[in-house]
């Protein structure tokens, strides 16, 4: 279980694909984490301010505002900039990984995910 004695950790999942979002949520809840969901990037900044998640798990390719655009907005907001953000994406070439890091992501997990590996990756990025 990934929760601490003080409080359950909260993860914000930003994923436009309903089935993928449900899979992420189920994996995280099974690991003892609280989950807040967003189906697109439009309300994420306000949601982050309201919920103060311990970590954000974010898709990159979304309609409207992409994950790359959203991470830049998160890093530009002094209230949100320190939040750990993990990309979950099909983009897996070395150039893609550099682009994700350069944009401000703390790390990434490749799709398709494997539940136990996904849980371990998230646990590894949760702040102490």
C-alpha positions in Angstrom: 0.0 0.0 0.0 1.3 3.4 -0.9 -0.4 5.6 1.7 1.2 7.2 4.6 0.1 7.2 8.2 -0.7 10.9 8.1 -3.0 10.9 5.0 -3.8 9.1 1.9 -1.9 10.5 -1.1 -3.9 12.1 -3.8 -3.2 11.6 -7.5 -4.8 13.7 -10.3 -5.3 11.7 -13.4 -5.6 13.7 -16.6 -6.6 11.4 -19.5 -9.2 11.9 -22.3 -9.7 8.2 -23.1 -12.3 6.9 -20.8 -11.0 3.3 -20.7 -7.5 4.4 -20.0 -8.6 6.8 -17.3 -10.6 4.0 -15.6 -7.6 1.7 -15.8 -5.3 4.3 -14.2 -7.9 5.1 -11.5 -8.4 1.4 -10.7 -4.6 0.8 -10.4 -4.1 3.8 -8.2 -7.1 3.1 -5.9 -5.9 -0.5 -5.6 -2.6 0.9 -4.3 -4.4 2.8 -1.6 -4.3 6.2 -3.3 -7.1 8.8 -3.5 -7.8 9.8 -7.1 -9.2 12.9 -8.7 -10.0 12.7 -12.4 -10.0 15.1 -15.4 -11.1 14.1 -18.9 -9.3 17.0 -20.5 -6.8 19.8 -19.8 -9.3 22.7 -19.6 -9.9 22.7 -15.9 -6.7 21.1 -14.6 -5.1 24.2 -13.2 -8.2 25.1 -11.1 -8.5 21.4 -10.1 -4.9 21.4 -9.0 -5.3 24.5 -6.9 -8.5 23.1 -5.3 -7.2 19.6 -4.5 -3.4 20.1 -4.1 -2.5 16.6 -5.5 0.6 14.9 -4.4 1.3 13.9 -8.0 -0.3 14.4 -11.5 -0.5 11.6 -14.0 -1.1 13.1 -17.4 -1.7 12.0 -21.0 0.2 13.9 -23.6 -2.0 13.7 -26.7 -5.4 15.2 -25.8 -7.9 17.2 -27.8 -7.6 21.0 -27.4 -4.8 21.7 -25.0 -2.1 19.0 -25.1 -0.2 17.7 -22.2 2.9 19.5 -23.4 1.0 22.8 -23.4 -0.5 22.0 -20.0 2.8 21.2 -18.3 4.2 24.5 -19.4 1.2 26.3 -17.8 1.7 24.3 -14.6 5.4 25.2 -14.4 4.7 28.8 -15.1 2.2 29.0 -12.1 4.2 29.7 -8.9 1.5 27.9 -6.8 1.7 24.7 -8.9 5.2 24.7 -10.3 6.6 22.3 -7.6 4.0 19.6 -8.2 5.4 16.4 -9.5 4.0 15.5 -13.0 4.3 12.2 -14.7 3.6 11.8 -18.4 1.8 8.6 -19.5 2.3 8.3 -23.3 3.0 6.3 -26.4 5.9 8.7 -27.1 8.9 6.6 -26.2 11.9 7.4 -28.5 14.9 9.1 -26.9 14.0 12.4 -28.6 10.4 12.1 -27.2 11.8 11.5 -23.7 14.1 14.6 -24.0 11.2 16.7 -25.2 9.0 15.6 -22.2 11.9 16.4 -19.8 12.6 19.7 -21.5 8.9 20.6 -21.3 8.9 20.1 -17.5 7.8 16.5 -16.8 9.4 14.8 -13.9 9.2 11.4 -15.6 7.1 9.2 -17.8 5.5 5.8 -18.1 5.0 4.3 -21.5 1.6 3.1 -22.8 0.3 0.5 -22.7 0.8 0.3 -19.0 1.2 -2.8 -16.9 -0.7 -2.3 -13.6 2.0 -3.4 -11.2 4.7 -1.5 -13.1 2.4 1.6 -13.3 1.8 1.4 -9.5 5.6 1.1 -8.9 6.4 4.0 -11.2 3.8 6.2 -9.4 5.2 5.2 -6.0 8.7 6.1 -7.2 7.6 9.7 -8.1 5.5 10.4 -5.0 7.2 13.1 -2.9 8.6 11.9 0.4 
